[in-house]
Amino acid sequence: MNPILNTALKAARKAGDMMIRASRNLDAVKTDSKAFNDFVSDVDRTAEAILVDALKEAYPHHKITAEESGSQGKATAEYEWIIDPLDGTTNYLHGHPQYAVSMALLHKGVLQEALVYAPERNDLYMASRGKGALLNDRRIRVSSRIELNRCLIGTGFPVVDQSMMDTYLAILKDFLAKTAGGRREGAASLDLCAVACGRLDGFFEFNLKPWDIAAGALLVQEAGGIVTDMQGNESWLESGDIVAGNPKVLGQMLQIIAPHLK
């Protein structure tokens, strides 16, 4: 493990341990609403402080962009961390174990390092550009399925911004008619990890934030998959509209989506 990922891992495990301790008494966790269906808890804030403090100490010249506290550091910094201290807050607050710490590092705007840590399962996903992707120190690859009707597709419902709801539901209806099924588990970072290790054959969602998808997307790419926006282009990190899958499936997914975007 390289020193950068080792630093991230130590911070992620510390944050994860805190989450697990707090989950034993969820009634005591203070929760606020940032917007409709968009929640933040004291656990989110404490986890973010743990991550940010560790990164600042190790890499004081790096910019840090985090979900709750925004951007810190020089705008011109070559390195930028994008972190979600608790992806899947709603799951966490309901005692559902599908949540994770997500951390990604960009150099001059290009994703270089990724770590996604799921504390409840003690699953650790890591990737470095050009060096492949790992789950608990074992190399992972995207699935090899070709026929869309045998594929399992992950997605995320429009929850906070529902402006695309009608378009989304029409796309989902087509996917459900042409695949082996769909899954919605409530944490985009882990959905992308599921694509990276072949548990899902593809994933799509609208209006995500960079911290939701940066780490998971690099994991998909390093596991042999492809990540695009809804038009098949590379603006997914900026737009938040993302499609990911194995190379044989992604093109078929885009063909299903395309007619609904006109």
N, C-alpha and C positions, 0 to 999 in steps of 0.2 A: 504494500500500500504506500502511495506516495505521501509526502509530508502534508500536502494540502488536504487531501481526503482524510488523513489521520486526525488533523485538527478539527475538521468538520464532524468526524465521527464521535470524537470525545464530547463535543458540545451537544450533538444530537442525542447521544445516550444519556447525558445529564438531564437534558430537557425531557426525554422520554421517561426517565425514572420519576421525575416530578409529576408528569401526567398520570402515570399509573398510581402513584400515591394519592393524588387528588381524586382520581376516579372512584376510590373506595368510599367517598362521601360526596357524591355529585350534588346533593341538596345544598351543600355548603359553598358550592362554586358560584361566585357572583357573575351574572350574565347581563350584557347590554345588547341592544339592537342598533346596528349601524344604519340599517335600512330594512325594508320589508324582506323578511326571510334571510337576513344577513346578520348573523350573531357573532359577538366577540365575548370572550370570558376572561376572567383573571388568569386562567391557565394559559390562554393564548399569549397574553401580555407577558407573563412570567417566563414562558418558554422562549419568546422572542428576545427578551432581555438576556437570557442565558446564552443564546446563539450569538447575538450582536456583540456582547461583551467579549466572548471568546475570540471572535473574528477580529475585533478592533485590537485586542491585545496582540494577536499573532501577526496581523496584517494591517497596521495602522494607516497605510496609504491606499488601501482598497476602498472603493465605494460599496455601500451596502444598501440594497433596496429590500425592504421587508413589508409584509402585508399591513401590519398595524402601525408602524412608526414611520413609514415612507422611506425616502432616500437620505442617506447620510454620507458625507465625504465629498470630495471634489467631483464636479460634473465631468471634468476632463481626465479622471483616473482611467488608466488602461484596464484595470481589473475591476469587475463589479460582481458582487454576490447578489443573488436573487433568492430570497428565502420565504418560506411559508412555515411558521413555527408549529402550526396545527392545521393541516389540511384535512377537512372533515369535521369541523367544529360541531355541526349539528349531530353527526353520528356520535361523537364523543359525549356530548351532553345528554344523549339518550342511552348511554351505556353500550352503544354498538361499536365493536372493536375495529371498524374500518376507518382508521385515521393514521396520519403519518407526519413526520417532520420531512420537509423537502428543502434541499439546498443545492444551488447551482452556481458555478463560477464562470463568468464570461471574460475573455481577453480580447479587447478591441472589438467588442460586440459579438464575438463568436463563442458559443458554448464550448467549454473545455473540460469541466469536471461536474459530476452529478452524484448526489447521494439522496436516497429516500429511505427513511427508517420507520418501520411500523412497530412501535413499542410493544403492543399487546401480543404480537406474534413473534417478536424478536427477529423480524426479517429485515435484512440489510441489503439494499440494492445500491450498487456503485458502478460508475462508468467514467472512463477518461477517454478523451477524443483520440481515436486511432488505436485504442488498446482493448476494445471490447467491453462487454457488460457482465456484471457478476451479481448473483444472488447468494448471500452467505458463502462467499468465496468460491462459488462454482459458476463456471461460464454459462450464460444463458443465450438462447436464440429465439427469434420469432418463430411462429408456427410455419409449417410447410404446406398447409392446405391450399388448394387451388380453387375448388368449386365453392362458390359463394353459398350455395344451399346447405353446405356442411359447416359453415362458419358461425362462430359465436361472436357477436358484436357488442362492445360496451358503449355506453353513452351517459350523458348527464342531462337531466331535465332543466329547462330554463326556470330558475327559481327567483333570483333577485331581479334581473331584467327580463321581463316576459314579452318584450316587443316582437320577438321572433317565434312566439309560441305556435302560431298557426303553421308557419313554414316548418318548424321543427316537427310538429305532430304529423304533418304530411310525409316528411322524410322518414320518420320513425315507422309509420305505417308501411311504407314500401320496404324498409329493411326487415320488418317482422314477417312480411309476406315472402321474402326472397332469401332468408337466411335460416339457420338452425335456431335462432333466438337472439334476444337482447338482454343485457344486464345493466342495471343502474345501481351502483353501490355507494355513490356519494363522496368520493375522494378522487379527483382527477389524477393526482400524482400516482396513486396506486392502480388506477385503471390503466395508465400508460405502462406501469411496471408489469401489469398482467399481459399486455401486448408484448412487451419485451421478452417475457419468459414463455410465451405461447399459450397462456391460459385463455386469453382472448385473441381472436384473429384480427380484430380491428377495433377502432374507437373513434367516435366523433362527438363534438360538442361545440356550441356557440358561446361567445362572450365570456371567455375565461380570462384570468389575469396572468401576467408573466410568472408569478410565483406558483400558480397552479400547475403550470405545464413545462417550465424550463428544464427541471431535472429529469422528469419522466420522459420528455421528448429526446434528450440525449441518450437516455437508456435504450429507447426504441431504436434509434439510429445505430448505436454501437452494437445492438443485438441483431443487426441486419435488416431492420425495418425502414420504412419511409414515413416522413412526417411532412404534411403540407397544410395549406389553408383549404377552404371549401372549393376553391377554383383550381387547386393543384399547384399553387404557387408557394413561395417561401415566406410569406408575410404573417405566418401563424403566431409568432411571438408578439408582434405588434397588434394584430387584429383580435387575437384571442379566439378566433375560429379555427378549429384544428381537426384534422383527420390523420389517423395513424394506423398502420397495418403492415402486414408482410407484403413484399413486392408484388405478389400475384393477386392479392386481394384489394390493395389500395385503389388501383385503377377502377375496379368494379364498384367500389364504394363511391368514388367520385362520379361515376356514371349515374348512380341512383340519386345522388344529391343534386347534380347539375340542373335537371329540369325544374327544380323547385326554387332556384335562385334567379330565374328570369323575371 
